[in-house]
Amino acid sequence: MILTNIESVPGRKIVRHLGLVSGSTVRSKHVGRDIMAGLKNIVGGELKGYTELLEDSRQEAIKRMQAQAAAIGANAVVNVRFSTSSVAAGAAELYVYGTALQIELD
């Protein structure tokens, strides 16, 4: 599955436009990570626990979007975008969406 954040796949002809596809995950903060983040706030620096949480969330949302695209016959998703929103205290949704296409492959 080809994913890109631009409107087309350079050098590839669009065969069929299949519409919007998306994937999301809702994650909550972890008590252990919160404690470490609180300590890190005192001295400064990267909050690695949260960085890992966000990376895992992005990968899960992408995987779900790709599965939805594959289910409708797509082999590419273009114009991919991410969004986040707060769902509840300590929980957030990471949402990814794009346009599913069938493109010519070599």
Phi and psi restraints in degrees (value plus and minus 20) as a CYANA .aco file:
   2 ILE   PHI    -109.0   -69.0
   2 ILE   PSI     109.2   149.2
   3 LEU   PHI    -140.8  -100.8
   3 LEU   PSI     116.3   156.3
   4 THR   PHI    -170.9  -130.9
   4 THR   PSI     133.5   173.5
   5 ASN   PHI    -116.0   -76.0
   5 ASN   PSI     -10.8    29.2
   6 ILE   PHI    -121.8   -81.8
   6 ILE   PSI     155.1   195.1
   7 GLU   PHI    -101.9   -61.9
   7 GLU   PSI     -28.0    12.0
   8 SER   PHI    -174.1  -134.1
   8 SER   PSI     154.4   194.4
   9 VAL   PHI    -124.9   -84.9
   9 VAL   PSI      91.5   131.5
  10 PRO   PHI     -72.6   -32.6
  10 PRO   PSI     112.7   152.7
  11 GLY   PHI      60.6   100.6
  11 GLY   PSI     -16.8    23.2
  12 ARG   PHI    -139.5   -99.5
  12 ARG   PSI     118.3   158.3
  13 LYS   PHI    -108.6   -68.6
  13 LYS   PSI     113.9   153.9
  14 ILE   PHI     -97.6   -57.6
  14 ILE   PSI     103.7   143.7
  15 VAL   PHI    -111.9   -71.9
  15 VAL   PSI     -59.4   -19.4
  16 ARG   PHI    -175.3  -135.3
  16 ARG   PSI     115.9   155.9
  17 HIS   PHI    -114.3   -74.3
  17 HIS   PSI     104.2   144.2
  18 LEU   PHI    -129.1   -89.1
  18 LEU   PSI     -27.4    12.6
  19 GLY   PHI      81.5   121.5
  19 GLY   PSI    -192.4  -152.4
  20 LEU   PHI     -93.5   -53.5
  20 LEU   PSI     116.1   156.1
  21 VAL   PHI    -149.2  -109.2
  21 VAL   PSI     135.4   175.4
  22 SER   PHI    -172.9  -132.9
  22 SER   PSI     146.0   186.0
  23 GLY   PHI    -171.4  -131.4
  23 GLY   PSI     130.5   170.5
  24 SER   PHI    -170.9  -130.9
  24 SER   PSI     144.0   184.0
  25 THR   PHI    -169.0  -129.0
  25 THR   PSI     126.1   166.1
  26 VAL   PHI    -133.8   -93.8
  26 VAL   PSI     105.2   145.2
  27 ARG   PHI    -145.1  -105.1
  27 ARG   PSI     129.0   169.0
  28 SER   PHI    -132.4   -92.4
  28 SER   PSI     139.3   179.3
  29 LYS   PHI     -91.6   -51.6
  29 LYS   PSI     135.4   175.4
  30 HIS   PHI    -125.4   -85.4
  30 HIS   PSI     113.9   153.9
  31 VAL   PHI     -75.3   -35.3
  31 VAL   PSI     -64.2   -24.2
  32 GLY   PHI     -81.3   -41.3
  32 GLY   PSI     -61.4   -21.4
  33 ARG   PHI     -87.1   -47.1
  33 ARG   PSI     -56.3   -16.3
  34 ASP   PHI     -83.5   -43.5
  34 ASP   PSI     -60.7   -20.7
  35 ILE   PHI     -84.0   -44.0
  35 ILE   PSI     -67.0   -27.0
  36 MET   PHI     -84.9   -44.9
  36 MET   PSI     -57.5   -17.5
  37 ALA   PHI     -84.6   -44.6
  37 ALA   PSI     -59.8   -19.8
  38 GLY   PHI     -81.4   -41.4
  38 GLY   PSI     -62.3   -22.3
  39 LEU   PHI     -86.9   -46.9
  39 LEU   PSI     -59.7   -19.7
  40 LYS   PHI     -86.3   -46.3
  40 LYS   PSI     -52.2   -12.2
  41 ASN   PHI     -82.2   -42.2
  41 ASN   PSI     -47.4    -7.4
  42 ILE   PHI     -90.6   -50.6
  42 ILE   PSI     -63.4   -23.4
  43 VAL   PHI    -120.0   -80.0
  43 VAL   PSI     -34.7     5.3
  44 GLY   PHI      67.6   107.6
  44 GLY   PSI     144.6   184.6
  45 GLY   PHI      99.2   139.2
  45 GLY   PSI     159.3   199.3
  46 GLU   PHI     -90.7   -50.7
  46 GLU   PSI     119.1   159.1
  47 LEU   PHI    -112.5   -72.5
  47 LEU   PSI      64.4   104.4
  48 LYS   PHI     -81.0   -41.0
  48 LYS   PSI     -54.9   -14.9
  49 GLY   PHI     -81.0   -41.0
  49 GLY   PSI     -61.3   -21.3
  50 TYR   PHI     -93.4   -53.4
  50 TYR   PSI     -55.7   -15.7
  51 THR   PHI     -79.3   -39.3
  51 THR   PSI     -65.1   -25.1
  52 GLU   PHI     -84.5   -44.5
  52 GLU   PSI     -61.3   -21.3
  53 LEU   PHI     -80.6   -40.6
  53 LEU   PSI     -64.9   -24.9
  54 LEU   PHI     -88.1   -48.1
  54 LEU   PSI     -59.3   -19.3
  55 GLU   PHI     -84.1   -44.1
  55 GLU   PSI     -63.9   -23.9
  56 ASP   PHI     -80.8   -40.8
  56 ASP   PSI     -60.8   -20.8
  57 SER   PHI     -84.8   -44.8
  57 SER   PSI     -64.1   -24.1
  58 ARG   PHI     -80.6   -40.6
  58 ARG   PSI     -65.0   -25.0
  59 GLN   PHI     -83.8   -43.8
  59 GLN   PSI     -60.3   -20.3
  60 GLU   PHI     -86.0   -46.0
  60 GLU   PSI     -64.0   -24.0
  61 ALA   PHI     -83.5   -43.5
  61 ALA   PSI     -62.5   -22.5
  62 ILE   PHI     -81.8   -41.8
  62 ILE   PSI     -64.7   -24.7
  63 LYS   PHI     -78.5   -38.5
  63 LYS   PSI     -61.6   -21.6
  64 ARG   PHI     -88.2   -48.2
  64 ARG   PSI     -59.1   -19.1
  65 MET   PHI     -84.6   -44.6
  65 MET   PSI     -63.7   -23.7
  66 GLN   PHI     -81.3   -41.3
  66 GLN   PSI     -60.0   -20.0
  67 ALA   PHI     -83.8   -43.8
  67 ALA   PSI     -61.1   -21.1
  68 GLN   PHI     -85.0   -45.0
  68 GLN   PSI     -61.8   -21.8
  69 ALA   PHI     -84.3   -44.3
  69 ALA   PSI     -65.1   -25.1
  70 ALA   PHI     -82.4   -42.4
  70 ALA   PSI     -56.6   -16.6
  71 ALA   PHI     -84.0   -44.0
  71 ALA   PSI     -44.1    -4.1
  72 ILE   PHI    -123.4   -83.4
  72 ILE   PSI     -11.4    28.6
  73 GLY   PHI      73.4   113.4
  73 GLY   PSI      -7.5    32.5
  74 ALA   PHI     -99.2   -59.2
  74 ALA   PSI     131.2   171.2
  75 ASN   PHI    -142.8  -102.8
  75 ASN   PSI     -12.9    27.1
  76 ALA   PHI    -175.1  -135.1
  76 ALA   PSI     130.8   170.8
  77 VAL   PHI    -150.7  -110.7
  77 VAL   PSI     103.4   143.4
  78 VAL   PHI    -132.7   -92.7
  78 VAL   PSI     147.0   187.0
  79 ASN   PHI      37.6    77.6
  79 ASN   PSI      20.1    60.1
  80 VAL   PHI     -89.8   -49.8
  80 VAL   PSI     113.0   153.0
  81 ARG   PHI    -155.9  -115.9
  81 ARG   PSI     132.9   172.9
  82 PHE   PHI    -134.9   -94.9
  82 PHE   PSI     130.2   170.2
  83 SER   PHI    -165.4  -125.4
  83 SER   PSI     131.0   171.0
  84 THR   PHI    -149.3  -109.3
  84 THR   PSI     133.8   173.8
  85 SER   PHI    -172.7  -132.7
  85 SER   PSI     130.5   170.5
  86 SER   PHI    -101.9   -61.9
  86 SER   PSI     109.7   149.7
  87 VAL   PHI    -121.5   -81.5
  87 VAL   PSI     -62.4   -22.4
  88 ALA   PHI    -174.1  -134.1
  88 ALA   PSI     152.9   192.9
  89 ALA   PHI     -78.6   -38.6
  89 ALA   PSI      99.4   139.4
  90 GLY   PHI      62.7   102.7
  90 GLY   PSI     -14.9    25.1
  91 ALA   PHI    -151.9  -111.9
  91 ALA   PSI     121.0   161.0
  92 ALA   PHI    -158.8  -118.8
  92 ALA   PSI     131.2   171.2
  93 GLU   PHI    -120.4   -80.4
  93 GLU   PSI     117.4   157.4
  94 LEU   PHI    -131.8   -91.8
  94 LEU   PSI     103.0   143.0
  95 TYR   PHI    -142.3  -102.3
  95 TYR   PSI     114.5   154.5
  96 VAL   PHI    -146.8  -106.8
  96 VAL   PSI     121.8   161.8
  97 TYR   PHI    -169.5  -129.5
  97 TYR   PSI     139.7   179.7
  98 GLY   PHI    -191.2  -151.2
  98 GLY   PSI    -196.0  -156.0
  99 THR   PHI    -124.1   -84.1
  99 THR   PSI     101.6   141.6
 100 ALA   PHI    -102.2   -62.2
 100 ALA   PSI     116.3   156.3
 101 LEU   PHI    -155.9  -115.9
 101 LEU   PSI     136.3   176.3
 102 GLN   PHI    -125.2   -85.2
 102 GLN   PSI     105.8   145.8
 103 ILE   PHI    -141.2  -101.2
 103 ILE   PSI     138.2   178.2
 104 GLU   PHI     -90.8   -50.8
 104 GLU   PSI     113.4   153.4
 105 LEU   PHI    -130.4   -90.4
 105 LEU   PSI     135.5   175.5
